[in-house]
Amino acid sequence: MNLARFDQRIRRAEDLAVAHPFAAEVLRFYQRVATLQKGLYGYLKESSAADLTSLLSKFPEFLSEIETIAPEPIVKSAREWKSRGMDGSLALLESHWGSTSTAGDPEALLAWLFLQPYAEYLAGHTGAALRDETPAACPFCSRKPVVGVLRPEGDGAKRSLICSMCSSEWPFGRIICPGCGEQTVEKLAIYTAEQFEHVRVEACDTCGGYIKTVDLTKNGRAVPIVDELATIPLNLWAQERGYVKLQTNILGI
């Protein structure tokens, strides 16, 4: 992982905000969050002590920036964090480190936004040995995947999953539900929409979960983490049919 990948995400969010006005507000917010995260990642690269305690010195500045760009519930949470002091903030961040969902919880979402570049840094500089079996959780930090990706391989495409926390990517079987391991084709529903030809919903009738997968063989300019944010109508399609997202994204959606 390097700083250029943050730049790629920021540029893609700008392009998609123009192309999809209905998602512009979400994408503009993500752009600014990604810019803050790039700064945190850069700080970790330059720091001689790349740990959460040293990164904590950047937390007050991060909270102040969030207050200028975030929706009111997150702004309120940022102000509450400020009142806790450094020791209180560190304890709460450490408690949120093991969290797996931010849905409906502004405090958890705020912690997630701050901790994510730290997790990416650790994953990029520590590495993870892939197990022989097909893991449904990240081999580095054990979090659930936020999005799938199909990358060109030979005459077809190979499927991978991308971690919701540290952005690690690992191979995963094409016809397997990452939620429960279901492999019966008839129980694995796929949905695509004309406006998002390169993104599809992969849902499971056994566990009722779904994940979106970005097909880079159809659009090589896509950035899976960002394109997943932009395809809000696909979430609505899945929810209307009773499917539940396997893992919320960086914005808690």
Summary of the structure (lengths in Angstrom):
residues: 253
radius of gyration: 18.0
end to end distance: 24.1
largest distance: 56.7
contacts: 802
relative contact order: 0.13
helix: 49%
strand: 17%
